[in-house]
Amino acid sequence: SQQGEEDPQALSIQEGENATMNCSYKTSINNLQWYRQNSGRGLVHLILIRSNEREKHSGRLRVTLDTSKKSSSLLITASRAADTASYFCATAPGRNMLTFGGGTRLMVKP
Amino acid sequence: DAGVIQSPRHEVTEMGQEVTLRCKPISGHNSLFWYRQTMMRGLELLIYFNNNVPIDDSGMPEDRFSAKMPNASFSTLKIQPSEPRDSAVYFCASSSINHFGTGGNFNEQFFGPGTRLTVL
């Protein structure tokens, strides 16, 4: 089974609204990463949060990490149509490689 | 830097044919990863190399799949013979790992554009 599981699987919002995606994982981690994938493209790294961090910001992105609950959330504020993409969380569960979740498909309607 | 380069971008072949996918990682990166992405199974790690050495190939589906990294700037993923169920998008990614063996101090991975493989 996948280490990271995103929730919801799909999300549709209006431009300007905030989008929140969640990720749960099973084993202890050193860090957790979020990636974006536009249709037909490779994944692009968005943000990395280490296990000793609780919150991190990058532009309109805000990531939180709760290691006690083994969960993370990605918040995109003031969404734009260009944010339409799939978003994946990835963890390194101790095997020296990242394991990706199934992704959340975000649709931002103009 | 041009980023991770993959070729070909699209490949259509017939069942039973040999397929070779190619990847050039970002210069200076010491780790390279091959992934396969399908609607049904999502993004799966097939194999990863560190300093040109295969570290974990447990994701390679079966003996029909093989991967090589003869030097730091080139890797291939070969499928022989190919089957329709191999149809997927194959991604190569590279990264710079700070502490090999610690189990998690992973930096970000940089993905190539992918090769869309269709096996008829």
Interface residues (C-beta under 8 A of the other chain):
Chain A: Q2 I29 N30 N31 Q33 R41 G42 L43 V44 H45 L48 F88 A92 P93 G94 R95 N96 M97 L98 T99 F100 G101 G102 G103
Chain B: V4 F33 G42 L43 L45 Y48 N50 I55 D56 F91 A93 I97 F100 G101 T102 G103 G104 N105 F106 N107 E108 Q109 F110 F111 G112 P113 G114
